[in-house]
């Protein structure tokens, strides 16, 4: 009798426990875009907007829309010329339905260093700024997470290279810029690769209009990355400098900032520097930084490879849980030598769980970018490869 009751209890627990479900929401075929990157943004009607680095009519990337039934619409195909090409990072959407974003190619013909663009609801593209590649900065497709933030009708962003040349004479250390709707650009800050870091990443903002971000460090100067605060006049304050090793190295992607001043983020390297098979520098950490500038590591990747290696994209905060993806780790096979990547959840207390391990087939691999959530609690993200070989949009219900 006791055994039967125990079996019944276990059965009820198994059948009533919430299941994690994964499905491919959309599969790209090349003509409708290749290699999705950056975050998805959604509107109140349940539509999602994003970019692909390549594909489309000219093979230079697109801006696309997916409705709630996964019906795909190409909103714009870049040519790689004056209109730009290889869009990177997320787009942002205003109340009028205009989309704003960044490309890493095209624009100024003497540089082809990328653009800041506006895409109107009727499909008309307006270039708001052409990067010149010198002191005003330059974009690069190797940094696919750099989007824009909007404050008071103006747009702020990071240029991964350019600025000043102290990091690399051919690249520069990066800059933070402002672009107005009337197409005026102002460089707010140029990194020099020293104490304030180099190669700035994605930005976030607070209600007072301050900007927050990270620098990926400067290999020439031995800098392993920083967290910084900047006001809209360009005054920069370094909030934290990563020491490397176990606390993390090379913070990337955007930060989550709570009203209390607490930050949550990820580093690409550091953490476990002895057992990570991808890079001897370690496979990254999930960290929190309090208002006093004290860091605490919530999770170290590659304690075992199935947990994921090298987070790729920022964190999504849903009801106090942090969700993200890693580009490597998880399932390893002939397609994914270092692993196909995972979707993970990390609580603010440090409890960690893998929600899905990609296989490298129809479900995709090399996930990248931050995820987004709809009103029903489904999470959405992109995998750069897999599907038809050029990437997918996936949905997961944690």
C-alpha positions in Angstrom: 0.0 0.0 0.0 2.8 2.4 1.0 4.7 1.6 -2.3 1.6 2.2 -4.4 1.0 5.5 -2.7 4.6 6.6 -3.2 4.3 5.7 -6.9 1.0 7.7 -7.2 2.7 10.7 -5.6 5.7 10.6 -7.9 3.4 10.1 -10.9 1.3 13.2 -9.9 4.5 15.2 -9.4 5.8 14.2 -12.8 2.5 15.0 -14.7 1.9 18.3 -13.0 5.4 19.7 -13.1 5.7 22.5 -15.7 7.5 21.3 -18.8 10.2 23.2 -20.6 9.2 23.3 -24.3 11.4 24.3 -27.2 10.5 24.8 -30.8 11.8 26.4 -33.9 9.7 29.5 -34.5 11.2 30.4 -38.0 13.8 29.0 -40.3 15.7 31.3 -42.7 16.5 30.2 -46.2 18.9 32.9 -47.4 16.6 34.9 -49.7 14.7 36.0 -46.6 17.9 36.6 -44.6 21.0 34.7 -43.4 22.7 34.6 -40.0 20.2 36.4 -37.7 22.0 38.4 -35.0 21.3 40.7 -32.1 18.1 40.9 -30.1 14.5 40.7 -31.2 12.2 43.5 -30.3 8.4 43.0 -30.2 5.4 45.3 -30.3 2.0 45.2 -28.5 0.5 43.3 -31.4 2.9 40.4 -30.9 5.2 41.2 -33.9 8.9 40.7 -33.7 11.6 42.7 -35.5 15.2 41.8 -36.1 18.1 41.8 -38.5 20.2 39.3 -40.4 23.8 40.0 -41.2 23.6 38.7 -44.8 21.0 37.4 -47.2 18.2 39.3 -48.9 18.1 40.7 -52.4 21.7 41.9 -52.4 23.1 39.5 -49.9 24.0 42.4 -47.5 21.4 41.7 -44.8 17.9 42.7 -44.1 15.5 44.1 -41.5 12.6 41.6 -41.0 9.3 41.2 -39.2 7.8 38.0 -37.8 4.1 38.1 -36.7 2.8 36.0 -33.9 2.1 33.1 -36.4 5.8 33.2 -37.6 4.8 34.8 -40.9 8.0 36.5 -42.3 8.1 39.9 -44.0 11.3 41.5 -45.3 11.0 45.2 -44.4 14.3 46.2 -46.1 17.2 44.6 -48.0 20.5 46.5 -47.7 22.7 46.9 -50.8 26.0 47.5 -49.0 26.3 50.9 -50.7 25.2 54.3 -49.4 22.4 52.7 -47.5 24.7 50.5 -45.5 25.1 46.7 -45.2 25.6 43.9 -42.7 23.3 45.3 -40.0 24.4 44.5 -36.4 22.7 44.4 -33.1 19.1 45.0 -32.3 16.8 47.6 -33.8 14.7 49.8 -31.6 11.1 50.9 -32.4 9.4 54.2 -31.6 5.7 54.8 -31.1 5.2 55.8 -34.7 6.6 52.5 -35.9 10.0 53.7 -37.1 12.9 51.3 -36.6 16.4 52.5 -35.8 19.6 50.5 -36.0 23.3 50.3 -37.0 25.1 48.7 -40.0 28.8 47.7 -40.0 29.3 48.2 -43.8 28.6 50.8 -46.4 27.7 54.5 -46.0 30.7 56.8 -46.6 32.3 55.4 -49.8 35.8 56.3 -48.7 35.5 54.2 -45.6 32.5 51.9 -45.8 32.5 51.9 -42.0 28.8 51.6 -41.4 25.8 53.7 -40.7 23.1 54.7 -38.2 19.7 54.3 -40.0 16.0 55.0 -39.7 13.5 52.7 -41.4 10.1 54.2 -41.8 6.9 52.1 -41.7 6.5 52.6 -45.5 9.9 50.9 -46.1 11.9 54.1 -46.7 15.4 54.0 -45.3 17.0 57.2 -44.1 20.8 57.3 -43.2 21.2 59.4 -40.1 25.0 59.1 -39.9 27.9 57.7 -41.9 30.8 56.6 -39.8 34.1 58.0 -41.2 36.4 55.5 -39.5 38.6 58.0 -37.8 37.9 59.9 -34.6 34.1 59.5 -35.0 34.4 55.7 -34.8 33.8 52.7 -37.0 31.6 49.7 -36.7 32.6 46.1 -37.3 30.7 42.9 -38.0 32.8 41.1 -35.4 30.9 43.0 -32.7 27.3 42.0 -33.6 25.6 43.1 -30.4 25.9 46.9 -30.6 22.5 48.5 -30.8 21.1 52.0 -30.0 19.3 53.4 -27.0 17.0 56.4 -27.2 17.0 59.2 -24.7 14.9 62.4 -25.2 14.5 61.7 -28.9 18.2 61.3 -29.5 20.1 58.1 -30.2 23.2 56.9 -28.3 25.4 54.0 -29.2 28.9 52.6 -29.2 31.3 52.3 -32.1 33.4 49.2 -31.4 36.5 50.7 -33.2 37.8 54.1 -34.3 38.1 57.0 -31.9 41.8 57.2 -31.1 44.4 54.8 -32.4 46.3 54.0 -29.2 44.9 50.4 -29.2 45.7 49.6 -32.8 46.7 52.0 -35.5 44.4 50.4 -37.9 41.4 50.0 -35.6 41.3 52.4 -32.7 39.8 51.8 -29.2 36.2 52.7 -29.9 33.8 55.6 -29.0 30.4 56.5 -27.6 28.3 58.7 -29.9 25.1 60.6 -30.0 23.0 61.1 -33.2 20.0 63.5 -33.4 17.0 63.0 -35.6 18.3 65.9 -37.7 21.4 63.7 -38.5 23.9 65.5 -36.4 26.5 63.3 -34.7 28.5 64.1 -31.6 31.3 61.9 -30.2 30.8 61.9 -26.5 33.8 59.9 -25.5 36.8 58.3 -27.1 38.5 55.3 -25.3 42.2 55.2 -25.2 42.8 51.6 -24.1 44.3 52.5 -20.7 42.5 52.8 -17.3 39.1 53.3 -18.9 39.3 50.3 -21.2 38.6 49.9 -24.9 36.2 48.4 -27.4 32.9 49.6 -25.8 30.0 47.2 -25.9 26.2 47.7 -25.9 24.7 50.5 -23.8 21.7 50.7 -21.5 20.2 53.8 -19.7 18.4 54.8 -16.6 15.4 57.2 -16.1 17.7 60.1 -15.4 19.3 59.7 -18.8 22.6 58.3 -17.7 24.3 55.6 -19.9 25.9 52.4 -18.7 28.1 50.0 -20.5 31.1 47.8 -20.5 34.4 47.8 -22.3 35.9 44.6 -23.6 39.4 45.5 -22.4 42.5 46.2 -24.3 44.9 43.4 -25.1 47.7 45.8 -25.8 47.4 47.5 -22.4 46.6 44.4 -20.4 43.2 45.7 -19.5 40.6 43.0 -18.9 37.5 45.2 -19.1 35.4 47.7 -17.2 31.9 48.7 -16.2 31.3 52.4 -16.8 28.7 55.2 -16.3 28.4 58.2 -18.6 26.2 61.2 -18.6 24.8 62.6 -21.9 27.6 65.2 -22.0 30.2 62.5 -22.2 31.5 62.5 -18.6 32.7 59.0 -17.8 33.0 57.3 -14.5 34.6 53.8 -14.2 32.5 51.8 -11.8 34.5 48.6 -11.8 37.6 47.1 -13.4 37.7 43.4 -13.9 40.8 41.8 -12.5 40.7 38.7 -14.8 40.8 35.2 -13.6 38.0 33.8 -11.6 36.0 37.1 -11.4 35.8 37.3 -15.2 37.5 38.8 -18.2 36.1 40.8 -21.2 32.6 41.8 -20.1 30.4 42.1 -23.1 26.8 42.9 -24.3 24.4 45.0 -22.4 23.9 45.3 -18.7 20.8 44.8 -16.7 20.5 47.6 -14.1 18.1 47.5 -11.2 16.7 50.8 -9.7 18.9 50.0 -6.6 22.0 50.4 -8.7 22.7 46.7 -8.9 24.0 45.4 -12.3 23.8 41.9 -13.8 25.9 40.9 -16.8 28.2 38.3 -18.4 31.9 38.1 -19.4 33.0 36.3 -22.4 36.2 34.9 -20.8 37.6 34.4 -17.3 36.1 32.3 -14.6 37.4 28.7 -14.9 40.8 29.1 -16.6 42.0 25.6 -16.2 39.3 23.3 -17.7 37.7 25.3 -20.4 38.4 23.5 -23.7 37.6 26.5 -25.9 39.9 29.2 -24.6 42.6 28.9 -22.0 41.5 32.3 -20.8 38.3 30.7 -19.4 34.7 30.5 -20.7 33.1 33.4 -18.9 30.9 34.1 -15.9 27.5 35.5 -14.9 28.1 38.2 -12.4 26.4 40.9 -10.3 27.8 44.2 -9.3 26.3 46.2 -6.4 25.9 49.9 -6.1 29.2 50.1 -4.2 31.2 48.5 -7.0 31.6 45.0 -5.4 31.3 42.1 -7.8 29.9 38.6 -7.0 30.1 35.7 -9.5 26.7 34.0 -9.9 27.9 31.2 -12.2 31.1 30.1 -13.8 30.8 28.4 -17.2 32.7 25.2 -18.1 32.7 23.7 -14.7 31.4 20.9 -16.9 31.1 21.5 -20.6 27.4 20.5 -20.8 26.6 23.6 -18.8 27.6 25.8 -21.7 30.7 27.8 -22.6 31.2 31.5 -23.5 27.9 33.5 -23.0 26.9 35.2 -26.2 24.5 38.1 -25.7 23.2 39.9 -22.6 20.8 38.6 -20.0 17.0 38.8 -20.0 15.4 39.4 -16.6 12.0 37.8 -16.1 10.5 37.8 -12.6 13.9 37.8 -11.0 15.4 35.0 -13.1 18.2 35.7 -15.6 18.1 34.0 -19.0 20.8 33.8 -21.7 22.6 31.7 -24.2 26.1 30.4 -24.7 27.7 30.1 -28.1 29.6 26.9 -27.2 29.2 23.9 -24.8 26.3 21.6 -24.4 25.9 18.9 -27.1 29.2 18.1 -28.9 29.1 16.3 -32.3 30.6 16.4 -35.7 28.8 19.6 -36.5 29.7 21.4 -33.3 33.2 20.5 -32.3 33.1 22.7 -29.2 29.4 22.2 -28.5 26.3 23.7 -30.2 25.4 26.1 -27.4 22.7 26.2 -24.7 19.9 28.2 -23.3 20.4 28.7 -19.6 18.7 30.2 -16.5 20.6 31.8 -13.5 18.8 33.0 -10.5 20.1 36.1 -8.7 21.1 33.8 -5.8 23.4 31.8 -8.1 21.2 28.8 -8.9 21.9 27.7 -12.5 20.1 25.4 -14.9 20.4 24.5 -18.6 17.0 24.7 -20.3 18.0 23.5 -23.7 21.0 22.1 -25.5 21.1 22.8 -29.3 22.0 19.8 -31.5 23.3 21.6 -34.6 20.5 20.4 -36.9 17.1 21.8 -37.6 17.0 23.4 -34.1 20.1 25.5 -34.9 23.5 26.2 -33.3 25.7 29.1 -32.4 22.9 31.0 -30.5 23.7 34.7 -30.2 22.1 37.8 -28.8 19.8 38.5 -25.9 16.4 36.8 -25.7 13.1 38.6 -25.4 9.8 37.5 -23.8 6.2 37.9 -24.9 3.2 38.4 -22.6 2.5 34.7 -22.4 5.9 33.9 -20.9 7.5 32.5 -24.0 11.1 33.4 -24.6 12.5 34.0 -28.1 16.0 34.1 -29.5 18.2 33.5 -32.5 20.7 30.9 -33.6 23.2 32.1 -36.2 23.5 28.7 -37.9 21.5 25.6 -38.3 18.1 25.0 -39.8 18.8 25.4 -43.5 22.3 26.4 -42.6 21.7 30.1 -42.2 20.0 30.3 -38.9 16.7 30.1 -37.0 14.5 32.0 -34.5 13.6 29.8 -31.6 10.9 29.8 -28.9 11.3 28.3 -25.5 8.9 28.1 -22.5 10.8 27.8 -19.3 
